[in-house]
Amino acid sequence: MNENGILIILSGFAGSGKGTIIKELLQKYDNYALSVSATTRAPREGEQEGVHYFFKTEEEFKDMIEKGELLEYANYVGNYYGTPKAYVEEQLSKGMNVILEIETEGALNIKRDFPDAVLVFVMPPSVEEIYNRLKKRGTETDEMIRKRMIKAGFEISVVDRYDYLMINDVLSESVELFNSIVNCQHMAVSRNIGYIRDKKKEFERFLSSEKEN
């Protein structure tokens, strides 16, 4: 079977709980790696450089773009976000399933360039729940929450271009569902063409030896 890792793009509305799903997944399973994004956004309280994000100035970020060091990048609510390429490629070659937590624009760009990437969109049970979760954070102004709700209205219009939709109501169930999606993808015929080709050759050799006997 295919031993390479799978590239999984996880997107979702602000407040959908996608970050919590990833945290629980990484604690429970050892075959996942989270790609750390670069961003021009200011760090939030408790966020660490190289753990949550690589925090860059706008000039530094644009330099990474020019050097082709990003797998994808996008501007979201006034800040740049992007995925450093080297880390992702290294982890996939080791057989790790790499999760990218990125916005829809970047996700669709990656899907265009890497058709084998798996796109998963996470959303809360209702629109009201999105607003309530953002409000409950207590980290953003009413104006920023309004902008995030407007952004969510755009995002829902492109969800039909994703591969899977997850409603994050019960966290433990969402974690198991996500892992099941990835396991099924590992068994996809399209990812195991080389294995199938080898088995065909084995049958040919076996049948050929049978004829000789």
N, C-alpha and C positions, 0 to 999 in steps of 0.2 A: 504494500500500500504506500501511498505518497507520504513521505516523512517530512516534507517541508511544512512550515507553519502557514497559517492563513491570515491574511490581512482583513481585519474587521473594522468597519467604520461605524461608530456609534454616535448618533446625533439625537437631538431631542430639544423640546422647548426648554427655556430657562425654567428651572424649578421642576423638571420632569423626574429628577432623581437619578439621572444617568451616572453621575459621579459616585453616588452611593452604591449603585449596582456594581460598578467597576471595583470599588474598594472591597466589597464583600467577595467578589469573584476572585480577586488576586489573593485574598486571605485563604480561600477555600481550595483553590487549584494552583498547581505549580507549573502549568504549561501555558500561562498567559504572561504577556509583557505589555505594559502600558507605554505607548510612545509619548514622550514629554514634548509638548509644543513650545514653540517660541512665540512671544507676544510683546506688543508695545504697551499693553495694559499695565497699570500700576499694581504692585502686589497687594493682595488683601491680607488682613491680619492672619498670621499663622502660616501663610504660604512661603515655601522655601525655594530658593533658586536651584534648578536642576532636579527638583522633586515634583513640584506642581507645574512649573513653567520655567523656560529660560527667558528671563526678562531682558528685553532689548530696547534700546532707544530706536526711534524711527529711522535714524541714519544707519544704525547697525543692521536693522531688519532689511532695509533696502539693499544693503551691501550683500546680504545673504541671498537675496533674490537674484542680483546680478551675477553672482558666482554659481548659481544653479544648485545651491545647497538645500533647497526646500522641495519636498515632494509635492506640496501644494501650499497655497496661502490665500487668505481672503481678508477683507476689511469688515469688521462687525461692530456696529454701534460706535464708530470712530476709532477703533483700534485694530491693528494688524494681528493676525494669528497665522501660524504656519507650522508645517511638520518637517523637522530635519530629516533628510533622506538616509544618511549613513546608518543611524541607529536602527531604523526599520529594516533595512536590507540585511543587516548583521543578525538580528533576532530571527527573522524568517528562515535564514539559512541554517540556524541552530534548531529549527523545528518548533520554535515558540509561536503561538498565535498572538499576533500583535494587534492591540486595540488602539485605534485612533479616536479620541473624543473631539470631534470637530463639527463645525456648522455645515449646513446643507450645501452652500456654494462650494466649499472645499471638498465635501464628500462626493458631489457629482463630478467635479473635476478629476478626482482620483479614479472614479468608476469609468470615466471616459478613457483615461490612460492605462488603467489596470482593470480590465473587465472581470478578472477573477476575484477582485475585492468583494466582500460581502457587506452590504449596507443594511444597518438595523436602525430603525427610528423608534424612540421611546417617548411616550406621552402619558400624562396623568389621566385619570378616568373622565375628567370634564374640564371645560374652559375655566369654570369658577375655581377649580382646584389649582390650576396654574397660577391664577392671580393670588389665591390664598397662600400658596407656598412661597411665592416671591415676597409677599407682604410679611410673612412670618420670619423670613431671613433677617430682616432688620438691618440690612447692610446697604440698601439702595434707596435713593430718593423716589418720591412718587413719579417724578418726571422720567427717571430711568426705568421704573417699572412699566410706565406707559409705553416707552420705546420698545421694551422687551415684548410687550403684548402685541404691538404693531408688527414686530419682527416675527412673532409666532404666527400671526395671520398670514404672512408671506410663506413661512415654512410649510404650513399645512397644504399649500397649493402644489408643493413638489414632492410630498411624501409618496405619491403613487409611483415615483421613479426609484424608490427603495426596494430592497428584496424582502424585508421582513418588518412587521409592525408589532411592537410590544406595548401593552397597556400596563404601566407600573402602578399596581394597586397594592399588592402584597409583595414586599421586597424579596423574601426567600423564594417565592415562586418565580419572580422575574429573573433571579440569578440562575436558577435551575433551567429555566426556559432558554436563556441566553446560551448556557453551556450545551444544551441539547441541539440548538441551531448549529453551533460550531462543529459538534461531533457529526451531525448529519452531513455537513459540508465536506468533512474529511472523507466521507464515503461516496461522494458524488462521482459518477463515472467520468465526468470531464476532468477531474483532478487525478484520475488513476489510469490514464491512457497507457502510460509506460508499463504499469503493472499488468494490465490486460494484454498488452503486446507480448510481454515475457511469458505469460501463461499460454498464449497461442503457440509460441515457439516450443514450449515444453510439450504440448499436445502433439505438435508436428513431429518432434523427436521420438515421442513415445509410440505414436502410430507407425512411424517409419521403422522402428525397431521391431514392432509386432509383425509387420509384413515380412521382415527378413527372417524372423523365426517361424 
